[in-house]
């Protein structure tokens, strides 16, 4: 099963938090899960339609002042049971599609300098993500100090951001190691 097959559970999870329109689900994901899981409108609306057809969600329209009506979706008890069943299943290993590794696998076909440049760009991306994740982590720690916040929800959110931090740190260590290796390769090829 790939990401596409798990998308329905991401949508169901959002509906388990609160009834929402497709637009609201997209916005909620942008504010919460987008660092590790996002969906496009092109994925969300067909899934909502399918969930409704399968009895896992219901929908009703709501009027909005000066705007077109919007459709609000609510997870049914059957939908919640299906979500809880999936949440309890063991995690499957998802095959990764990592462009930089694909490029490096065929790296001997282009000059070493271009591969060094690819890794440096990847390194900058990881540094930016690490700064972003540290900012989210600080915000979540502030939330934990706030007595009015949901400590359990915040703790689980913190687990996901810590994964991002550890992942970025590991990838940055890999960048340093790879750059050192490619610099040696470049230096050797310049001598010969």
URFEN-V107059 format. One record per pair of residues at least 6 apart in sequence whose C-alpha atoms are under 7 Angstrom apart, sorted by the first residue. I is the first residue (numbers start at 1). GAP is how many residues later the second one is. Records with the same first field share a line. If there is no record, write none. Layout:
# URFEN-V107059
I->GAP + GAP
This chain:
# URFEN-V107059
2->92
8->39
9->74
12->63 + 71
13->70
14->11
15->59 + 60
16->59 + 64
19->53 + 54 + 55
20->52 + 53 + 54
21->49 + 50 + 51 + 52
22->22 + 23
26->15
29->9
51->6
52->6
56->19 + 20 + 22 + 23
57->16 + 17 + 18 + 19 + 22
58->15 + 16 + 17 + 18
59->12 + 13 + 14 + 15
60->11 + 12 + 13
61->8 + 9 + 10 + 11
62->7 + 8 + 9
63->6 + 7
104->11
107->8
112->70 + 74
116->63 + 66
119->56
123->49 + 52
126->42 + 46
130->35 + 38
133->28 + 31 + 32
137->21 + 24
140->14 + 18
143->6
144->7 + 10
